[in-house]
Each structure stands twice: as structure tokens, then as C-alpha cells.
């Protein structure tokens, strides 16, 4: 009986340690956060281009775009307004919204925040969703500085090891 009790006790200790260790690992990953002040570096007017991969044949298509980034209606938001000079019917707006604890951007989990060698801030979020009516892991990459704003959507379909850049 003592051998069984000791085995059960050892198994419980190992299980508790494993759960504690995995929770620390998970919380360490979710510790990534960003502040609205860090995102605010993108505020201003930007001229550039949008390149996206065409769903029908996979070819890239590029068109000019003007982006205006301004304060949002709430303290944890920025408003993005996209204007397409040659396709005004495609003009749109979007919001970058930080969660209350600043560990999600637009409801998507922040998985990394890095300062790149040139001083730019790189933020990466990830979520499960659909792209081209297929289940996918979607990663959004934001690269921000006083001189550049890049927003990229990378897609990896479930059961595929290949990642494609859907738009940038």
C-alpha cells in the first residue's frame, strides 16, 4: 500500500510541476504587450502602395494608397483611413484597438514585439481564421517608425507548411 501511495504522490508532484511549468510558459508568451504610445509613432499621413496576392490566379497586384493614421475615438485606438487615388470606390477605414491589458491588438494575440536593427518597431499578432474560404493561421505584422509604416498579412493554411503573404 505504501508503494502505491508513494507512486501516486510522486505522480501528483510531477503533474503539478508540469502544470505549473506550462502555465509559466503560457503566461510568458502572453506577457507580450504594446502601448498606445508605441503605436502612435505611426500617426500622420503616408503615401505608398498596397500589394496583394490575387485569389483567382495568385498573381500580385499593386496599387497606390494614401494612409492617414490618427487618434481613435477611444484612448486605446488609432483610426486608419485608406484612400486609393485611382480606385476611390475601394477607400476604407479601419481601427487598431488595443485590449485593456495591451496584450491583444484588434482581438488578436500579440506574439512578439521587437525593435529591429534600424530602430523600427515590429509587432506580430496571430489568430485562427479563414482566407479564401479555407481555415488558416493568420499572422499580421506591423512595422512602425517615424519614416515608415508597413502592415502585412501572412497566411498559412491548416495542414500546410507554406506561408503566403496575402497583402502588404
Residue pairs with C-beta under 8 A, 6 or more apart in sequence:
29 111
30 103
30 109
31 103
32 103
32 110
32 111
32 112
32 113
33 101
33 102
33 103
33 110
33 113
34 98
34 102
34 105
34 110
34 113
34 123
35 98
35 102
36 75
36 76
36 77
36 78
36 98
36 102
38 113
38 121
38 144
39 78
39 96
39 98
39 144
40 78
41 121
41 144
41 145
41 146
42 69
42 78
42 144
42 149
43 69
43 70
43 71
43 78
44 68
44 69
45 66
45 67
45 68
45 69
46 66
46 67
46 68
46 69
46 149
47 64
47 65
47 66
47 67
48 64
48 65
48 66
48 67
48 149
49 62
49 63
49 64
49 65
50 62
50 63
50 64
50 65
50 82
50 84
50 167
50 168
51 60
51 61
51 62
51 167
51 168
52 60
52 61
52 166
52 167
52 168
53 59
53 60
53 61
53 164
53 165
53 166
53 167
54 60
54 61
55 132
63 84
63 86
63 87
64 84
64 85
64 86
65 82
65 83
65 84
66 82
66 83
66 84
66 85
67 80
67 81
67 82
67 83
67 149
68 80
68 81
68 83
69 78
69 79
69 80
69 149
70 78
70 79
70 81
71 77
71 78
71 79
72 78
72 79
72 95
72 96
72 97
73 79
74 97
76 97
76 98
76 99
76 100
76 102
77 95
77 96
77 97
77 98
78 95
78 96
79 93
79 94
79 95
80 93
80 94
80 95
80 96
81 91
81 92
81 93
82 90
82 91
82 92
82 93
82 94
83 91
84 90
84 91
95 106
96 105
96 106
97 105
97 106
97 107
98 104
98 105
99 105
99 107
103 109
103 110
104 110
104 125
105 123
105 125
105 140
105 142
106 125
106 140
107 127
108 125
108 126
108 127
108 140
109 125
109 126
109 127
110 123
110 124
110 125
111 124
111 125
111 126
111 139
112 122
112 123
112 124
113 121
113 122
113 123
113 124
114 121
114 122
115 121
115 122
116 122
116 143
118 145
119 145
120 143
120 144
120 145
120 148
121 142
121 143
121 144
121 145
122 141
122 142
122 143
122 144
123 141
123 142
123 144
124 139
124 140
124 141
124 142
125 139
125 140
125 142
126 137
126 138
126 139
126 140
127 137
127 138
128 135
128 136
128 137
128 138
129 135
129 136
129 138
130 136
131 138
131 155
131 157
131 166
134 157
134 158
135 157
135 158
136 155
136 156
136 157
136 158
137 155
137 156
137 158
138 153
138 154
138 155
139 153
139 154
139 155
139 156
139 163
140 151
140 152
140 153
140 154
141 150
141 151
141 152
141 153
141 154
142 149
142 150
142 151
142 152
143 149
143 150
143 152
144 150
150 168
151 168
152 165
152 167
152 168
153 165
153 166
153 167
153 168
154 163
154 164
154 165
154 166
155 163
155 164
155 165
155 166
156 162
156 163
156 164
